[in-house]
Every structure is written in structure tokens, then in C-alpha cells.
Amino acid sequence: MRLTIAQIDIIREAARQNFGADALVWLFGSRVDDTKRGGDVDLYVEATRRDTLMPALRCKIALEDRLDLTVDLIVKELGKDKPIYNLAKAQGVRL
């Protein structure tokens, strides 16, 4: 996984602040592969709150500012089951 401990802490804290203490976060995509270089940060978040649009925008902006990297943020919509959710969890690493 190509994130530092400090970057992981920043991600966890931003998720907690924007989605609540029970939010779960996975890193997926190219940053999971140690043989690759560069790339954005792909994150998948599961939260129990229904209103995720504004928290997702605030979280993405905060992460991009603090990490100085492009962040793609996918937040699970309650009651929905999209293929990307399963893919992110299966191929990702929980932070």
C-alpha cells in the first residue's frame, strides 16, 4: 500500500469528522499496488448516515488539501448495492 501512516491518519480523521465515528474506509485502486507509481487516492466509505452528499464534498476537499493529492471518493448510499461497492471492498484495503 502506497500511503504513509500520517496519510492514513489524515484519511481516517477526515472520514470520522464528516461521516461519524462509525464510518469505515477502504483504499482501493492503484495505491494498493506497491509496484505502481503515482496515481490518485481512491477511497470507498461506508457510513450509517443518509445525508452523504455534503459530507462527501467536504471530506474530498479536506483530503485533497491535506494530502496534496487527487482523491476519488465513493460513498455507499444506504439501501443501494452497486458493483463498485463490492469491487472496492474486495480489492481494497481497509484503513
C-alpha positions as CSV (number, residue, x, y, z in Angstrom):
1,M,0.0,0.0,0.0
2,R,1.4,3.3,-1.0
3,L,0.3,5.6,1.8
4,T,2.2,6.7,4.8
5,I,1.0,6.3,8.4
6,A,0.4,10.0,8.5
7,Q,-1.7,9.9,5.3
8,I,-3.8,7.1,6.7
9,D,-4.4,9.0,9.9
10,I,-5.5,12.1,7.9
11,I,-7.9,9.9,5.9
12,R,-9.4,8.2,9.0
13,E,-9.8,11.6,10.7
14,A,-11.5,13.2,7.7
15,A,-13.9,10.3,7.4
16,R,-14.7,10.4,11.2
17,Q,-15.3,14.2,11.1
18,N,-17.5,14.1,8.0
19,F,-19.3,10.8,8.3
20,G,-19.2,9.9,12.0
21,A,-17.1,7.7,14.2
22,D,-18.7,4.5,12.8
23,A,-17.6,5.3,9.2
24,L,-15.5,2.5,7.5
25,V,-12.9,3.4,4.9
26,W,-11.2,1.3,2.2
27,L,-8.3,2.3,-0.1
28,F,-8.6,0.7,-3.5
29,G,-7.1,1.2,-7.0
30,S,-3.5,1.8,-7.9
31,R,-2.4,3.0,-4.5
32,V,-2.9,-0.5,-3.1
33,D,-0.3,-1.9,-5.6
34,D,3.3,-1.3,-4.3
35,T,4.7,-1.9,-7.8
36,K,2.9,1.1,-9.3
37,R,3.9,4.8,-9.1
38,G,1.9,7.9,-8.7
39,G,-1.9,7.9,-9.1
40,D,-4.8,9.4,-7.2
41,V,-6.2,8.1,-3.9
42,D,-9.3,6.0,-4.4
43,L,-11.4,5.7,-1.3
44,Y,-14.6,3.9,-0.5
45,V,-16.6,4.9,2.6
46,E,-19.5,3.1,4.3
47,A,-21.4,5.3,6.7
48,T,-24.7,4.9,8.5
49,R,-26.0,8.4,7.7
50,R,-28.4,9.1,4.9
51,D,-27.3,12.6,4.0
52,T,-23.9,12.0,2.5
53,L,-23.6,14.4,-0.4
54,M,-22.4,17.5,1.5
55,P,-20.2,15.4,3.9
56,A,-18.6,13.7,0.9
57,L,-17.8,17.0,-0.8
58,R,-16.3,18.4,2.5
59,C,-14.3,15.3,3.0
60,K,-13.0,15.2,-0.5
61,I,-11.9,18.9,-0.4
62,A,-10.3,18.4,3.1
63,L,-8.4,15.3,1.9
64,E,-7.1,16.9,-1.3
65,D,-5.9,19.9,0.7
66,R,-4.2,17.9,3.4
67,L,-2.8,15.2,1.2
68,D,-1.9,17.4,-1.7
69,L,-3.2,14.5,-4.0
70,T,-6.3,14.0,-6.1
71,V,-8.9,12.0,-4.2
72,D,-11.7,9.9,-5.7
73,L,-14.3,9.3,-3.0
74,I,-17.1,6.8,-3.3
75,V,-19.7,6.8,-0.5
76,K,-22.1,3.9,-0.2
77,E,-25.7,5.1,-0.5
78,L,-27.8,3.3,2.2
79,G,-30.1,0.7,0.7
80,K,-28.2,0.5,-2.6
81,D,-25.9,-2.2,-3.8
82,K,-23.7,-1.0,-6.7
83,P,-21.0,-3.2,-8.2
84,I,-18.3,-0.6,-7.4
85,Y,-19.0,-1.1,-3.7
86,N,-18.2,-4.8,-3.8
87,L,-15.2,-4.2,-6.0
88,A,-13.7,-1.6,-3.7
89,K,-14.1,-3.8,-0.7
90,A,-12.9,-7.0,-2.4
91,Q,-9.8,-5.4,-4.0
92,G,-9.2,-2.7,-1.4
93,V,-7.5,-2.5,2.0
94,R,-9.5,-1.3,5.0
95,L,-7.9,1.7,6.7
